[in-house]
Amino acid sequence: MKFGIDRLLSDADLRAGLKGRRVALVAHPASVTADLTHSVDALMACADIRLTAAFGPQHGMKGDLQDNMMETPDETDPVHGIPVFSLYGEVRRPTGQMMSTFDVVLIDLQDVGCRIYTFVTTLLYMLEAAAEHGKEVWVLDRPNPAGRPVEGTLLQPGWESFVGAGPMPMRHGMTLGEMGLWFIDHFKLNVAYRVIEMQGWRPDEGPGYGWPLHQRSWINPSPNAPNVCMARAYAGTVMLEGATLSEGRGTTRPLELFGAPDFDARAVIAEMRAFAPQWLKGCVLRDMWFEPTFHKHVGKLCSGVQIHVDYPAYDHEAFQPWRVQALGFKAIRRLYPDYDLWRDFPYEYAFGKLPIDVINGGPALREWVDDTASTPDDLDAVARPDERRWEELRRPHLLY
């Protein structure tokens, strides 16, 4: 198969619309061609393209900053001499001065298919700025490694943030190119937009179900996105950023597990299986031990639960990561009613709100966890209508 960047570089007809124009690129470490050349270098080597600026999203063009709210400064590319503007530093929206450096911006970001992963929001902010300044936006499309399944509640009005660009569910099942089409339609943006589509992407086929296993190398799009298993689990495990539990930062399997020094993982797994066994299809839970080298519970031995979503346990259609992690929270609340579960700090520049609510785009999930009388059917009753509605809303914008 071919990603958007490879099609652009191999087809002069696709590049015709860039000739004689100033071109910018939004990229990160996973923005590479099939032979692992970084897109900045590949575009600079293309005689048809005049690259005049680049932009780095959260974690920067280098992808070196580990945690949320760690900002990247602007810099000059040391090889090519072009400005590299940070969209996660002093600003998260491109300024007028930044927009003045190009005519067309190419967005070549590997996403992981989750609303909270901020590259989706960076796409929206660039589309809005391009509409304001009369610039053109091209998305060089890449796979959604989590595939097409949809899960989670829609973000509620008033809960928009840098981790919640609009009323979409946690697991949206779209590529960035498709998401751009939905943004333009939903927010009624008047912007010149084009998607350089992939060739041969088959998100419903195994073994990758979204990611072309054995065809393309996986490169971390952010420091704690080390593999396809993380991308599959992330729509659930990302909620751990709003909890006191470790999500595995400081281990070699971040965002595939959860744990803490003060609970019994075996008991938690048993309670999860007893309370909502129907939500555990498609994966295997394993109790384990880990000691984070940084971040939450650093240097402490933690009892943990690892969510296995690799062969032979993985069932792509059955796996529900958002419900699995919600069930983990619920099991802890049932076993340890007074457990200090929710963190309280400014999460992604959203002040005055609990991080777990910012992450979920509203308080519904936290309220379900904390309600001693709530049942699995209660959460399904909130989420299922939203999931069905999203499947209809996204349908006109699907390209593959």
Steps between C-alpha positions, in 0.01 A plus 500: 500500500600864467460782750416853387860624520622218275228562242579872492870438446447236232232676292583827324132559423421509872777754554384728217289706740809587705720625219614859548342524843651521848438178688503428875492164676346391832693194613647297786744206531261252335464721191713279279488346154491126429882488513497690835623833359350781703240697307693827547803350329295328230310816410817708503652256250202531264569756228129579455449610860623814671487434874514828692390406854415211727280456806531258791193391706497385863830329595671700225644417163760289681246323723730532798278640776341226708199647674201728453546877535872478422543770237729510198664825381522622143827418328683500167549170320875434538529328160268697276490839672122541492302616804337227708206647689366337815128441527548389860701781652405862546201430273294202391331682215722625216550876506460735208878532474532121474225486239679763291788260428309273260221469245421129546553292813547123483392313813684169530424378851465141615195492725378219729125536451398656832330837565738590780816451290572865431608474136128497415457836673810639327338408168187694593697804616699503174179471296347792689813713456518411130138604455575833669817572302401358161749212505460147361521180705599157368496193722745229395291219637625220724331196657295508816671215687192449718291434190133579446322404828325780691476524878425751772270790570496812286677804645237723661453872421716715726763228542707591195875508566834419342414133561143544380472677166132430445203268563662173403537181708822385661568242228394666176609250235612756240826601335625859533404564139145390570491692826588816310196449279280461807649810668433710189141381485427521873662839563395641158854600406564673169844360423674345200560140605637190335580148616779303334344163565674177582498209257417154627396581857273220624405577860265202538762239407734315737749470637539877529139622493605855425878478504683328208690246709802350320481779239598816689723563799335644809663822617386669820281801409541605864739373768251267669348353182749218443294243309167400348384342827516841666298652215233233542471546877547878510134603470459346845837524668534871426239555770766396751657843448206628704544239772751443778581158353813462289440452127845348464697814425851421613468140378553340161124443447337839562124528451452124480465451875388659824605456858598641836684393817182481708260260328487132409499455120372142522204614705434787258499266199266259680262786580512623139406152377221471753347844437500525119652196326337606172735800483815288514464325167782531251786540749670318785571656840809389690610598847863610517750717688687811393708783643479832312834670444325838477152657526229368734618260776861538387728248668212312665400142431154503345245223467373532145257383234631465146249509213621260230374579151741303288470162329335260582288678762398803294154525343482830318123527479437383857767705684361806682792687660293786641270259681789280614667793675171631637449153644846510658407824677166354606659185642739708711214717625298190596793330675641815662208747540716778645785465250642839395445433130471835322782749453431872536737731309487718185492245219599626153430861594142423611474671838234442762390158372600149603739347245289184469206714390711703255628175351147361459346824383260508793440346842286199399767231528634620836148524638429144384815372670426678826129406515484192723168395342599534133508198270670421168167558328493855637826590324391323182176699507702822488765387251314284247281780357805725466696226325218435252459872436871542429500210254233687303670840531835373372358285219496770226864583567655153482746466209592133530 
